[in-house]
Amino acid sequence: MLIFFIHGVSTKKSTYADALIKNIKKELHKTKVEGSTYFYSSYWGSFFNHKKHQLIDYIDKDYSRACQQHPEYKSFYNDIYRYRARRKELISNFLGDFLIYQNPKRGQLIRKRIFEEFNQFIQDNPKETQIHFIAHSLGSFILWDILFSNIIYNDDSVLLFQEKLKKLDLVSITTLGSPLLFLKEMLDIDFSIVNSVMEQSISKNSSNDYKLRWINIIHSSDLIAYPLKAAIENEISSDLFFCDQYVWQDANGTELTLRNMGQSDMAMVIAAEDAHSSYLYDNLDGAITARIISYNLLGETNKLLERCITPK
């Protein structure tokens, strides 16, 4: 069993999935399932960091010029362009990576890097044929392009990816903190393409009635993550097992305190970053996420259908 991770925005270390992998291994060990399991965390996070720094430098330069032009407002400089530190964090942690991937040529280079890592992973494990993908945040959109996009350049690595996958058994997909609902609306993505790709290049998994399993995990405080089922259920075939799963813990103690005080708007802001990353943490959120993923890896569809809000 091969399990391949694709990360999303604001990922600065190649070890981003280590805690989640540890928890998944614990869950798989409980089942005493025989067979080898191999994990690979693809990494593209260092690509185009200079573009994010460049954007922040441009903003700082314009802000400084405005201050220099109006020395009479020296005591009010912080009010001229408010929340500068938070804006920089937003660019560095979220907007920068998202916008970088939208650039066709840069997105193509990111996919090329991921393909090279994927290809090496396959070559290192030639006896394994079952492949499972786990994608977080923007990584779910990258994964969509890799597996299902039909709007690509002739020299794009997507073509190599899809050719390679024809020789493998794509068994499951797990998306974490995914914005695919909004990208579907923005780009008019038709999920029926999944049906044709399943017919052409995905082997029938003899262990159940589905050609492919796809679980979409949503932390209840994650402002980036949204359910998908209602938006796609009229487009996907019965060969695809799809369900949304909710992780409904508080993202941190401060969120819980603020919610108990009736400060829901402040709680939402405080929780946002931790909630979006919580799937990968070595905490209760990460443990629940690992449990759901293990169900998907092992084809425990009855357990996934039984409840979509996973308890402690």
SVG drawing of the C-alpha trace seen along z (x, -y; Angstrom):
<svg xmlns="http://www.w3.org/2000/svg" viewBox="-28 -68 42 78">
<polyline fill="none" stroke="black" stroke-width="0.4" points="0.0,0.0 1.5,-3.3 0.3,-6.5 1.3,-9.8 0.8,-13.2 0.4,-16.6 0.6,-19.6 -1.1,-23.0 -0.3,-26.6 2.1,-27.8 4.1,-24.5 7.7,-25.3 9.1,-21.8 9.1,-18.5 8.2,-16.8 4.7,-18.4 2.9,-15.0 5.1,-13.1 2.7,-13.4 -0.3,-12.4 1.6,-9.4 2.5,-8.3 -1.2,-8.4 -2.2,-6.6 0.3,-3.8 -1.2,-3.5 -4.7,-3.1 -3.5,-0.5 -1.6,1.4 -4.8,1.8 -6.5,3.6 -3.6,6.1 -3.9,5.8 -1.1,7.8 1.0,6.2 3.5,3.4 2.5,-0.3 4.8,-3.0 4.4,-6.8 5.8,-9.7 5.3,-13.4 5.9,-15.3 7.2,-18.8 7.0,-22.0 6.8,-24.6 10.1,-26.3 9.2,-27.0 8.8,-30.7 9.3,-32.0 11.1,-34.9 7.9,-36.0 6.1,-36.3 9.0,-38.2 9.1,-40.4 5.4,-41.2 5.8,-42.1 8.8,-44.3 6.7,-46.2 4.0,-46.9 6.6,-48.0 8.2,-50.4 4.9,-52.0 4.0,-52.3 7.3,-54.0 6.9,-56.4 3.4,-57.4 4.9,-58.0 7.8,-60.1 5.4,-62.2 3.4,-63.1 5.8,-63.6 3.0,-65.6 1.2,-62.3 4.2,-60.7 2.3,-59.8 -0.4,-58.2 1.8,-56.1 0.3,-52.8 -3.1,-54.0 -2.2,-54.8 -2.0,-51.2 -3.3,-49.1 -2.6,-45.5 0.7,-45.3 2.0,-42.3 -1.2,-40.4 -1.3,-41.3 2.2,-39.9 1.2,-36.7 -1.8,-36.4 0.4,-36.8 3.1,-34.5 0.8,-31.8 -2.2,-31.8 -2.6,-34.1 1.0,-33.9 1.0,-30.1 -2.6,-30.1 -1.8,-32.9 1.5,-31.4 -0.2,-28.1 -2.8,-30.0 0.0,-31.2 0.0,-28.6 3.8,-28.3 4.5,-28.3 1.7,-25.7 3.3,-23.6 6.6,-23.7 5.0,-22.7 3.3,-19.7 6.6,-18.8 8.3,-18.7 5.5,-16.6 5.6,-14.1 9.4,-13.6 8.9,-12.8 5.9,-10.5 7.8,-8.7 10.8,-8.1 8.3,-6.8 6.9,-4.3 10.3,-3.2 11.5,-2.6 8.5,-0.3 8.1,1.6 6.1,4.5 3.4,2.2 0.5,1.4 -2.2,-0.2 -1.9,-4.0 -3.7,-6.3 -3.6,-10.1 -3.9,-12.4 -4.1,-16.1 -4.3,-19.1 -5.7,-22.6 -4.5,-23.8 -3.0,-20.4 -6.5,-19.1 -6.7,-21.4 -3.2,-20.3 -4.4,-16.7 -7.5,-17.5 -5.3,-18.8 -3.0,-15.8 -5.7,-13.2 -8.6,-14.7 -7.8,-18.0 -8.2,-17.9 -7.2,-21.5 -3.4,-21.2 -0.4,-22.0 1.1,-19.3 4.4,-19.4 2.7,-19.4 3.7,-16.7 0.0,-15.9 0.2,-13.8 3.1,-11.8 1.3,-11.5 -1.9,-10.2 0.1,-7.7 1.9,-6.4 -1.4,-6.0 -2.8,-3.7 -0.3,-1.1 -1.5,-1.4 -4.6,-0.8 -5.8,-4.1 -7.9,-3.0 -8.6,-6.1 -8.4,-9.9 -8.6,-11.8 -8.9,-15.6 -8.2,-17.7 -9.3,-21.3 -10.2,-21.5 -11.4,-24.6 -12.6,-22.5 -16.2,-23.6 -15.3,-27.2 -12.9,-26.2 -15.6,-24.1 -17.9,-27.2 -15.1,-29.6 -13.8,-27.4 -17.1,-25.6 -15.5,-22.2 -17.7,-19.3 -17.0,-16.3 -18.4,-13.9 -14.9,-13.8 -14.1,-11.6 -16.4,-8.9 -14.7,-8.8 -11.3,-8.7 -12.3,-5.8 -13.5,-3.9 -10.3,-4.6 -7.5,-4.3 -8.6,-3.0 -8.7,0.7 -11.8,2.3 -11.0,2.8 -12.2,6.3 -12.5,5.8 -15.8,3.7 -18.3,2.4 -16.5,-0.9 -13.8,-1.7 -12.6,-4.7 -13.2,-6.0 -13.0,-9.7 -13.3,-11.1 -13.4,-14.9 -12.5,-15.8 -13.6,-19.1 -12.6,-20.6 -15.7,-22.5 -13.7,-25.7 -11.7,-25.6 -12.8,-28.6 -11.1,-27.1 -12.8,-23.7 -16.3,-23.0 -18.4,-19.9 -18.7,-18.8 -21.4,-16.1 -24.4,-18.1 -22.5,-20.1 -21.3,-16.9 -23.8,-14.1 -25.6,-14.6 -22.3,-14.5 -20.6,-11.4 -21.5,-7.8 -22.2,-5.0 -18.7,-3.7 -17.3,-6.5 -17.8,-6.2 -17.8,-9.8 -18.6,-11.3 -17.8,-14.3 -16.5,-13.8 -16.5,-16.4 -13.9,-16.8 -15.7,-19.0 -13.3,-19.7 -12.3,-23.2 -9.2,-24.3 -7.5,-25.6 -8.4,-26.5 -8.9,-30.2 -11.6,-29.4 -13.4,-27.3 -13.1,-30.1 -14.3,-32.8 -17.3,-30.7 -18.3,-30.1 -18.2,-33.8 -20.5,-34.4 -17.6,-36.0 -18.2,-33.8 -16.7,-36.3 -13.5,-36.6 -13.4,-32.8 -13.7,-32.3 -10.7,-34.5 -8.6,-33.0 -9.3,-29.4 -8.9,-29.9 -5.2,-29.1 -5.0,-26.2 -8.2,-24.7 -6.8,-24.7 -3.6,-22.9 -5.2,-20.7 -5.5,-17.7 -1.7,-17.4 -1.2,-18.0 -0.3,-15.4 -3.4,-16.1 -7.0,-14.9 -7.9,-16.5 -5.0,-14.7 -5.9,-11.4 -9.5,-11.6 -8.3,-12.6 -6.0,-9.5 -8.8,-7.3 -11.0,-8.5 -8.1,-8.1 -7.4,-4.6 -11.1,-3.7 -10.7,-5.0 -7.4,-3.2 -8.8,0.1 -12.2,-0.3 -14.2,-0.4 -17.1,-2.2 -19.7,-1.0 -18.0,-2.8 -17.7,-6.0 -21.4,-5.8 -22.4,-5.1 -21.4,-8.5 -20.1,-11.6 -19.3,-13.4 -16.5,-11.5 -16.5,-11.3 -13.4,-11.3"/>
</svg>
